[in-house]
Amino acid sequence: MILVPTISFEYRMVHLYLPLLLFVAAHEPRRSDPLFVALFGLLLVPKGLPILFDDVNVGSIVNPLLLAVLMTAVVVDPALDERARQRLRAIAAIAHRRRSLVAVDRL
């Protein structure tokens, strides 16, 4: 048993440390940061109990679901962020037009 240890799928979560470090090193705060922090936190917490049957525990079911949510958030977040930027640009353009119209009316 010492020479050939049992497989633990929780140790595969070590591969999330690099994306987590890249996330922490990002300089720009984003609106979706709490979502990413919660997902990383839930993924890295060991979920050993309760054992459902044989070697299947709750982590074997929850971790793939959390990874799917994280992957979806990583794909969807930039698209939503770009839409938000476009909306802000449109609002800024409308505000600029109103200011210029008010300035013309004052003349």
N, C-alpha and C positions, 0 to 999 in steps of 0.2 A: 504494500500500500504506500510506502514511503517513496519507492522508486518511480511508481506510476501513480501520481495523484489523480483524484477524481476531477472531472471537468466541472468547472463552475462558470455558468454563463454570466454571472455578475461581473467577473473580471473582464469580460469583453467591453464593459462600459468604460474601461480605461481609454479606449479609442476616442471618447468624447472629451478628453482633457485638452487636446489641441484646439478643437473648435471653441471650447469654453474659454481658453486663454486668448484666442483671437477675438472673441466677443468682449472679454474684459478689457482688452487692449484698445478697442475701438474708442475713438475720441469724441464722436458725435453721439449725444444721447438721442434716442428715438422713442417714439410713442409706444412701440411694441416691446421695449426692454423688459418690463415686468413679466410678460408672457414667456419670453426666452429664459429669464432667470428661474421662473417657476418650473418650466419644463426641464431645464438642466438639473435643477435641484431634485425634482421627482425621479429623474432617470438615475442620478448618482446615489440616491439613498438605497441601501440594501433592503430588499423585500423578500426575506427568506421564509417567513411564516405567514399564513398557514400553508401547510403542504396539502395540495388538493388530492393527488393520487401519485403513487410511485415517486418519481423525482420531479414532478411538476408542482411548482409553487405559484403563488400569486404573481411574482415577478416575471415568470415565463409568459404570462398573459398580458400583464399591464405594460411591461417595457416595450414590446413591439407596438402597442397602441400609442404609447407616448412618443416613440420614435417616428411613427407615421404622422402624428400631430406636429412634431417638431419639423419634419421635412416639409409638410404642407405650409407651415408658418414661414419657413425660410424661402419658399418659392413665392408665396402670395404676398408677403410683406413688402418687398421692393415694388411690386405692381401697385399696391395700395398707397405706398409712399409717393410714387410718381403721380398718381391721381391726385393726391393731396397737394403736391407741388403745383400741378396744373390748375387746381381750384384756387389756390392762393394767388397764382399769377393772374387769373381771370378777375378775382376780387380786387387785386391791386390795380389792374388796368381800369376797371369800372370806377374805382375811387379816384384814380388820376383823371379820368374824363370828367367826373363830377367837379373836381377841384378846378379844372380848366374852364368848365362852363360857368362856375360861380365867379371865377376871375373875370371872364368876359362880360358877365352880367353887371359887375361892379363898374366896368368902364362905361 
